[in-house]
Amino acid sequence: MLELKNIYKTFNAGTVNEKMALRGLNLTLEDGDFVTVIGGNGAGKSTMLNAIAGVWPVDQGQILIGDADVTKLPEYKRAKYLGRVFQRQWRFRRIWHWHSAGETAVL
């Protein structure tokens, strides 16, 4: 289970570049749920995922993974609760040209 309770995240608070990225975000996902997050540029999709992973702390709210409150845990301590796969496929473009799908999967 993943639960986000009243999550707020502001970048550059108190400056002319202030950007409130997450405003009272609430989300509950049960084991087995499949979710797609969509939105335009600047909608907060990456900010939400980075907040869950602990890339940066949230300003307010609570993040629960299973029974664990990970809100204050640093990124490396959250690793036992979750994993991430990035879509930077351009890094592997050259590999795809030279190897079969099976060979690429082994890499």
N, C-alpha and C positions, 0 to 999 in steps of 0.2 A: 504494500500500500504506500502511496505517495500522497502527502497532503501539504498544501500550501495554504497558510492562514494569514490573510490580511497583509500580504507582502508589499512593501514599498522600497523602491530604489531610485535615488536621485544622483545623477552625476554632476560634478562641478557645482555643488550646492553653494548658494550665496554669491555666485559670480554671474556675469552677464551671459555665460555659456551654460547656465543651469538647465538641465534636462531631466524631468521626472519621467523615468522609463517604465516603472511599475507603480500602479496606484491602487492599492487595496486588492491585489490579486488573490483570489481564492480558487483552489483546484483540489479535487479529491479523485484519485485514481485507485481502483481496486486491483488486486492481483489478476492478471489476465486481460485487463483493459487494453485496447489498442486505440491510440489517439494520434491525430495529425494536427499539428499546430500550423496555422496559416495566417498570413497578414502581410501588409505592405512593409516597405522599408521604414524602420524606426518604430514599428509596432510593439517591440519588446520581446520578440520570440527568442532571440539569442540571449538577451538579458535574463529572461526567465530560466533558460537552460544553464547558463553560467552561474546564476544564483543557487540553483539546486546543486550544482557540482561544487560550489564553494570557491569559484574563481575570484569572487569578491563578496564581501559581506552585504547583507540586506540592511536597510536603515531601520526597518520595523517589520514585525511579523514573525512567523514560526514555520520551519520546514521540518516535516516529519517523514522519515522513511521507515516503514514498518512501525515498530514501537520506539524507534530511536529519534530523539530530537537532535537533528544535526545542524541546527541554525547557527550555532557558534563554533562548530568544528571547522578546522582548516581543510583545504581541498584534499590534502594527502590522507587525512583521516576519514574522509567520506568515501574513499576508493573501495572500501570493503562493502559498501552498501549499493554502489552503482557503477556502471561503466558507460563510456561514451564512444561513439563512432562518428568521426567527422567526414564531411562530404568533399574534402579537398581532392577530388579525383584527378586533377591535373598532375599531381605528383606521380601518379601511376600510369599516365598516358603512354609514356615511352615503354614501360614494362608490358602493357597490353599489346603493343605492336610486335613485340618480340617473343611473347610466350602465349601458349594456349590458356584457356580459362582454368584448366586444372593445374597447370604449372604456376600461374599467377596466384591461385589460392594457396599453394604451398609456400610461396614467398611470404 
